[in-house]
Amino acid sequence: MKLRHLLSIIAVGGAALGNPVQSRAADATPTTTNHWQSSIAAGATLTRGNSETFLGTLSGATGKKWDQNEIALGADMAYGTTTTETRTNNNTPPPLHGTAKRDDTTAETIHGFGQYNRLFNERLYGLGRIDALHDGVADIDYRLTFSVGAGYYFIKSKETQLSAEAGPGYIVERLGGDDKSFATLRLGEKFNQVLSDRSRLWETAEILPQVDDFKNYIVNFEIGVEADLNSSKSMSLRVYLDDTYNNVPAAGRKKNDLKLVAAVAYKF
């Protein structure tokens, strides 16, 4: 419970991002030297009718770049519910028949990350990273992922950034009520592209296989676009697809979790 409360604090008070909000594998590298670049984004979906649904998201990150150092911190959370109403005693005329409601939680995630990069030259860097996750629907009480490694910018320009990262890692988790810990590898990739003066695209992916059991692996993927809503570029609209695949999920849970999110962001 203490860990869950800590993750909640990270997600709500922990900060937004340098480029587009990137909730999983991403860590939006800042583009301006010696300045913190931050933003926070929120989105909500609400339906009413035969079913009542709600999905709320909050995400953010902050990042700073020095001559040889880069740091990125971020957090995101999502909560969703579905309420369905069914008629009981259908063969009985009103007012004897009634209705029954059922509430289901469809999303309950809190995630935070921090990454530090030390640039050895213009393209090669070393890194250290930590991720923390709680996912109530997937029955993940907590998952802490620690990783170190090296990264390389294959493309590094004002309009385009493409990099890859690799290194060892370690996961500590409580999955389906069972405590586990194991060594992993981490292979990651990040891509950012300026589409126009007021729009951008990003994509990230990573895979974390267990070192001594490659059948146990996790894949995180995200792709999204962002468009500025005003001339000062302080407000923007973001639409992104976030997908997590766990090849060995908790008992009774599916392997894949996918979210399509639209959110309004404020950058500062």
C-alpha positions in Angstrom: 0.0 0.0 0.0 2.9 2.4 0.8 4.3 1.8 -2.7 0.9 2.4 -4.3 0.5 5.7 -2.4 4.0 6.7 -3.5 3.2 6.0 -7.1 0.1 8.1 -6.7 2.1 11.1 -5.5 4.6 10.7 -8.4 1.8 10.6 -10.9 -0.2 13.6 -9.6 2.7 15.8 -8.6 5.4 14.6 -10.8 5.8 16.5 -13.7 5.2 16.6 -17.4 7.5 16.5 -20.4 10.0 18.0 -22.8 8.5 17.1 -26.1 5.2 15.2 -26.6 3.9 13.3 -23.6 5.3 9.9 -23.9 4.0 7.7 -21.1 5.9 4.5 -21.3 9.2 3.9 -23.1 9.6 7.5 -24.1 11.6 10.2 -22.3 11.2 13.1 -24.7 14.7 14.6 -25.0 14.7 18.4 -24.4 15.7 20.4 -27.5 16.9 23.6 -25.7 20.2 23.5 -23.7 20.1 24.6 -20.0 16.3 25.0 -19.8 13.7 22.8 -18.2 11.0 22.0 -20.7 7.8 20.8 -19.1 4.1 20.1 -19.8 1.1 18.4 -18.4 -1.8 16.9 -20.3 -5.3 15.6 -19.3 -8.0 13.8 -21.2 -11.4 12.4 -20.5 -14.0 10.2 -22.4 -17.6 10.0 -21.1 -20.6 8.1 -22.6 -24.2 7.7 -21.5 -27.0 5.4 -22.7 -27.2 1.7 -22.6 -23.8 1.8 -20.9 -22.1 4.5 -18.8 -18.4 4.8 -19.4 -15.7 7.1 -18.1 -12.0 7.2 -18.9 -9.7 9.8 -17.5 -6.0 10.3 -18.2 -3.3 12.5 -16.7 0.3 12.6 -17.9 3.3 14.8 -17.8 7.1 15.0 -17.8 9.9 17.4 -17.4 13.3 17.4 -19.0 16.6 19.4 -19.1 19.6 19.2 -21.4 23.1 20.3 -20.6 26.2 20.2 -22.8 26.9 16.5 -21.9 24.0 15.6 -19.7 20.2 14.9 -20.3 17.6 14.2 -17.7 13.9 13.2 -18.1 11.2 12.6 -15.5 7.6 11.6 -16.2 4.4 10.1 -14.9 1.1 9.1 -16.3 -2.1 7.7 -14.9 -5.4 6.4 -16.2 -8.7 5.4 -14.6 -11.8 4.1 -16.3 -15.1 2.6 -15.3 -18.1 1.0 -17.2 -21.6 0.8 -15.7 -24.1 -1.5 -17.5 -27.8 -1.6 -16.6 -30.0 -4.7 -17.2 -33.7 -5.2 -16.7 -34.7 -7.8 -14.1 -38.0 -9.7 -14.2 -38.6 -9.0 -17.9 -41.8 -11.1 -18.0 -43.4 -9.0 -15.3 -45.1 -5.7 -16.3 -44.1 -2.4 -14.6 -43.8 -1.5 -11.9 -42.9 -5.0 -10.7 -39.9 -5.3 -13.0 -36.7 -3.5 -12.1 -33.2 -2.8 -13.2 -29.8 -3.9 -12.0 -26.5 -2.0 -12.4 -23.0 -3.5 -12.6 -19.9 -1.4 -12.2 -16.6 -2.6 -13.7 -13.2 -0.9 -13.5 -11.7 -0.9 -17.0 -8.4 1.0 -16.3 -6.4 1.7 -13.2 -2.8 2.4 -14.0 -0.1 4.7 -12.4 3.3 4.9 -14.0 6.4 7.0 -13.4 9.9 7.0 -14.8 13.2 8.8 -14.6 16.2 8.6 -16.9 19.7 10.2 -16.9 21.9 10.3 -20.0 25.6 11.1 -20.1 26.8 12.0 -23.5 30.2 10.8 -24.4 30.1 12.6 -27.8 27.5 14.1 -30.0 25.7 10.7 -30.5 26.9 8.1 -28.0 25.7 8.1 -24.4 25.4 6.0 -21.3 22.2 5.9 -19.3 20.5 4.9 -16.1 16.7 4.5 -15.8 14.0 3.5 -13.3 10.3 2.8 -14.0 7.5 2.2 -11.5 4.1 0.8 -12.4 0.8 -0.1 -10.8 -1.9 -1.7 -12.9 -5.0 -2.8 -10.9 -6.8 -4.3 -13.9 -3.8 -6.4 -15.0 -3.3 -7.4 -11.3 0.1 -5.8 -11.0 0.4 -4.4 -7.5 3.7 -3.0 -8.4 6.6 -3.4 -10.9 9.9 -1.7 -10.5 12.3 -1.8 -13.4 15.9 -0.7 -13.0 18.2 -0.6 -16.1 21.5 0.8 -17.2 23.1 0.7 -20.7 24.3 2.7 -23.7 22.4 4.6 -26.3 23.2 6.0 -29.7 21.6 8.7 -31.8 21.4 7.5 -35.4 19.8 10.8 -36.4 20.0 13.9 -34.3 18.8 17.1 -35.9 16.3 19.8 -35.0 13.6 18.1 -37.0 14.4 14.4 -36.5 15.7 12.3 -33.6 16.2 8.5 -33.8 18.0 6.6 -31.1 18.4 3.1 -29.8 19.3 1.9 -26.3 20.5 -1.5 -24.9 21.7 -2.8 -21.6 20.9 -5.0 -18.6 18.1 -4.5 -16.2 16.4 -5.9 -13.1 12.6 -6.2 -12.3 11.0 -6.5 -8.9 7.3 -7.0 -9.0 4.2 -8.4 -7.3 2.1 -10.0 -10.0 -1.1 -11.8 -9.2 -0.2 -11.7 -5.5 3.1 -13.4 -6.1 6.4 -11.6 -5.4 9.0 -12.0 -8.2 12.4 -10.6 -9.1 14.6 -11.4 -12.1 17.3 -10.0 -14.4 16.3 -8.8 -17.8 17.8 -7.2 -20.9 16.3 -3.9 -22.1 16.3 -3.0 -25.8 14.7 0.3 -26.7 14.1 2.7 -29.6 12.8 6.3 -29.8 11.8 8.4 -32.7 10.7 12.1 -32.9 9.7 13.9 -36.1 8.7 17.5 -36.6 5.9 17.4 -39.2 5.4 21.2 -39.5 6.0 24.3 -37.4 3.0 23.4 -35.3 2.8 19.6 -35.3 5.0 16.7 -34.3 5.0 12.9 -34.3 6.7 10.5 -31.8 7.1 6.7 -31.5 8.8 4.6 -28.9 9.2 0.9 -28.3 11.1 -1.4 -25.8 11.3 -5.1 -25.0 12.4 -6.5 -21.6 13.0 -10.3 -21.8 13.9 -12.3 -18.7 17.6 -13.3 -19.0 17.1 -17.0 -18.0 13.6 -17.4 -19.5 13.1 -15.6 -22.8 9.4 -16.7 -22.9 8.8 -14.2 -20.1 9.0 -10.8 -21.7 7.3 -7.4 -21.7 6.9 -5.1 -24.7 5.9 -1.4 -24.4 5.0 0.6 -27.5 3.6 4.1 -28.0 2.9 6.3 -31.1 1.3 9.7 -31.2 0.9 13.1 -32.8 0.7 16.5 -31.3 -0.6 19.8 -32.8 -0.4 23.3 -31.3 -3.7 25.0 -30.6 -2.4 28.6 -30.3 0.4 30.7 -31.8 2.4 30.7 -28.5 2.5 26.9 -28.7 1.6 26.7 -25.0 -1.5 24.6 -25.6 -1.7 21.5 -27.8 -3.8 18.6 -28.7 -2.3 15.1 -28.4 -3.6 11.8 -29.7 -1.6 8.7 -28.9 -1.8 4.9 -28.8 -0.2 3.2 -25.9 0.2 -0.6 -25.8 1.7 -3.0 -23.3 2.2 -6.7 -24.0 3.1 -9.1 -21.1 3.7 -12.6 -22.4 3.3 -14.1 -19.0 0.4 -12.1 -17.3 -1.2 -12.7 -14.0 -3.6 -15.7 -13.8 -7.0 -14.9 -15.5 -5.6 -11.8 -17.2 -5.0 -11.1 -20.9 -1.6 -10.5 -22.3 -2.3 -7.2 -24.1 -3.4 -3.8 -22.8 -4.1 -1.0 -25.2 -5.2 2.6 -24.8 -6.1 5.2 -27.4 -6.0 8.6 -25.7 -6.8 12.2 -26.8 -5.6 14.9 -24.4 -5.1 18.6 -24.2 -1.7 19.7 -23.0 -0.2 22.8 -21.4 3.5 23.4 -21.9 5.6 25.6 -19.7 
